[in-house]
Amino acid sequence: MKKSAFLAVFLFLLALSLWAAGGEATVQVKETILRDQPTFTGKTLGILKYGAKVSILEEKSGWARVSAEGGKLQGWVHGSAITKKSVALSSQGGTGTGATSAEVSLAGKGFSAEVEAQYRSQNAALDFATIDAMEKVRFRPDELKAFLSAGGILPKGGL
């Protein structure tokens, strides 16, 4: 009797954990990198754009292993880049499941072209050359790993 009760509780908890970890999600930022491991220094497998639908396969330390594009892509994305809520782009404000362009810009953690143009027009005396140059800088994952390694910085999960 004890074994069957234990087995029933175990199966219930297993099913509950699989249900909680799995499911569908949507990319809620402008774009996110799909990586080969749950770390920011993982190899880039692809880029997922705002609104892309993914299936959550596993969750680990704030990361989610996902399947995208009908299973063609699989990898890890940071949990902050996806949501289980419905995401829809709308050019209008208001209520509902739609997001305004300002909300999308904020979710993308950066200025949209319109917001930047407005900011530049309101701050004409500022020199944006350095910011423009910084926005063009890109680092390959191997360069980032070498930099971290040279500085003795080991991210959680290793290099």
C-alpha positions as CSV (number, residue, x, y, z in Angstrom):
1,M,0.0,0.0,0.0
2,K,2.8,2.4,0.9
3,K,4.6,1.7,-2.4
4,S,1.5,2.4,-4.5
5,A,0.9,5.7,-2.7
6,F,4.5,6.7,-3.0
7,L,4.4,5.8,-6.7
8,A,1.2,7.8,-7.3
9,V,2.7,10.9,-5.6
10,F,5.9,10.5,-7.5
11,L,4.1,10.2,-10.9
12,F,1.9,13.2,-10.0
13,L,5.0,15.3,-9.1
14,L,6.8,14.2,-12.3
15,A,3.8,15.1,-14.5
16,L,3.5,18.5,-12.7
17,S,7.2,19.3,-13.2
18,L,7.1,18.3,-16.9
19,W,4.0,20.4,-17.4
20,A,5.5,23.4,-15.6
21,A,8.8,23.2,-17.6
22,G,7.2,22.6,-20.9
23,G,4.8,24.6,-22.9
24,E,4.8,27.3,-25.5
25,A,6.5,30.7,-25.2
26,T,7.1,33.7,-27.3
27,V,10.2,35.9,-27.7
28,Q,9.4,39.2,-26.0
29,V,12.5,41.2,-26.9
30,K,13.7,42.6,-30.3
31,E,15.9,39.6,-30.8
32,T,17.7,37.0,-28.7
33,I,20.5,34.6,-29.3
34,L,19.9,30.9,-29.3
35,R,23.0,29.3,-27.6
36,D,24.5,25.8,-27.4
37,Q,24.6,26.0,-23.6
38,P,22.9,28.0,-20.8
39,T,25.4,30.7,-20.5
40,F,26.0,34.1,-22.2
41,T,29.3,32.8,-23.6
42,G,27.7,29.8,-25.3
43,K,28.2,29.3,-29.0
44,T,25.6,31.1,-31.1
45,L,23.2,28.7,-32.9
46,G,20.8,31.3,-34.3
47,I,18.9,34.5,-33.7
48,L,15.2,34.5,-32.6
49,K,13.2,37.6,-33.4
50,Y,10.4,39.3,-31.5
51,G,7.2,37.3,-31.6
52,A,8.9,34.0,-32.6
53,K,7.1,31.0,-31.1
54,V,9.2,28.4,-29.2
55,S,8.5,25.2,-27.3
56,I,10.2,25.0,-23.9
57,L,12.0,21.7,-23.5
58,E,13.8,22.3,-20.2
59,E,14.5,25.1,-17.7
60,K,17.7,25.5,-15.8
61,S,19.2,28.4,-13.7
62,G,17.2,31.2,-15.4
63,W,17.7,29.7,-18.9
64,A,15.3,27.7,-21.1
65,R,16.2,25.1,-23.7
66,V,13.8,25.7,-26.5
67,S,12.8,24.3,-29.9
68,A,12.0,26.8,-32.6
69,E,11.0,26.9,-36.3
70,G,9.2,23.7,-36.1
71,G,12.0,21.9,-34.4
72,K,14.7,23.0,-36.9
73,L,16.5,24.9,-34.2
74,Q,17.2,23.9,-30.6
75,G,19.2,25.7,-28.0
76,W,19.2,27.8,-24.9
77,V,17.8,31.3,-24.5
78,H,17.8,33.4,-21.3
79,G,14.4,33.3,-19.6
80,S,14.1,37.1,-19.6
81,A,13.8,37.0,-23.4
82,I,10.7,34.8,-23.5
83,T,7.2,34.8,-22.0
84,K,4.4,32.3,-21.8
85,K,2.0,35.2,-22.2
86,S,0.5,36.0,-25.6
87,V,2.5,38.7,-27.4
88,A,1.1,40.6,-30.3
89,L,2.4,43.8,-31.9
90,S,0.0,46.7,-32.3
91,S,0.7,50.2,-33.6
92,Q,-2.0,51.5,-31.3
93,G,-2.2,51.9,-27.6
94,G,-5.0,50.5,-25.5
95,T,-5.8,47.4,-23.6
96,G,-5.7,43.8,-24.7
97,T,-2.8,41.5,-25.5
98,G,-1.2,43.8,-28.0
99,A,2.0,45.7,-27.3
100,T,2.6,49.3,-28.5
101,S,5.7,50.1,-30.4
102,A,7.0,51.9,-27.3
103,E,6.6,48.8,-25.3
104,V,8.3,46.7,-27.9
105,S,11.2,49.2,-28.0
106,L,11.5,49.0,-24.2
107,A,11.3,45.2,-24.2
108,G,14.1,45.2,-26.8
109,K,16.2,47.1,-24.2
110,G,16.9,49.9,-26.7
111,F,15.6,52.8,-28.6
112,S,13.5,52.2,-31.7
113,A,14.4,54.3,-34.7
114,E,11.5,56.7,-34.0
115,V,12.4,57.1,-30.3
116,E,16.1,57.7,-31.1
117,A,15.2,60.3,-33.8
118,Q,12.9,62.1,-31.4
119,Y,15.6,62.1,-28.7
120,R,18.3,63.4,-31.1
121,S,16.0,66.2,-32.3
122,Q,15.4,67.2,-28.7
123,N,19.1,67.1,-27.8
124,A,20.7,68.5,-30.9
125,A,23.7,69.8,-29.0
126,L,24.8,66.3,-27.9
127,D,27.5,64.5,-30.0
128,F,26.2,61.0,-30.8
129,A,29.3,59.9,-32.7
130,T,30.7,57.8,-29.9
131,I,27.3,56.1,-29.2
132,D,26.9,55.4,-32.9
133,A,30.4,53.8,-33.0
134,M,29.7,51.8,-29.8
135,E,26.5,50.4,-31.4
136,K,28.5,49.0,-34.3
137,V,30.9,47.1,-32.1
138,R,30.3,43.3,-32.2
139,F,32.2,40.6,-30.4
140,R,32.4,36.9,-31.5
141,P,31.8,34.4,-28.7
142,D,35.4,33.2,-28.9
143,E,36.7,36.8,-28.4
144,L,34.4,37.2,-25.4
145,K,35.6,33.9,-24.0
146,A,39.3,34.9,-24.5
147,F,38.6,38.2,-22.8
148,L,36.9,36.6,-19.8
149,S,39.6,33.9,-19.5
150,A,42.4,36.5,-19.6
151,G,40.7,38.4,-16.8
152,G,40.3,35.3,-14.7
153,I,36.5,35.7,-14.9
154,L,34.7,32.4,-15.1
155,P,31.0,32.7,-15.7
156,K,28.6,30.3,-14.0
157,G,28.7,27.1,-16.0
158,G,32.2,27.7,-17.2
159,L,33.6,28.8,-20.5
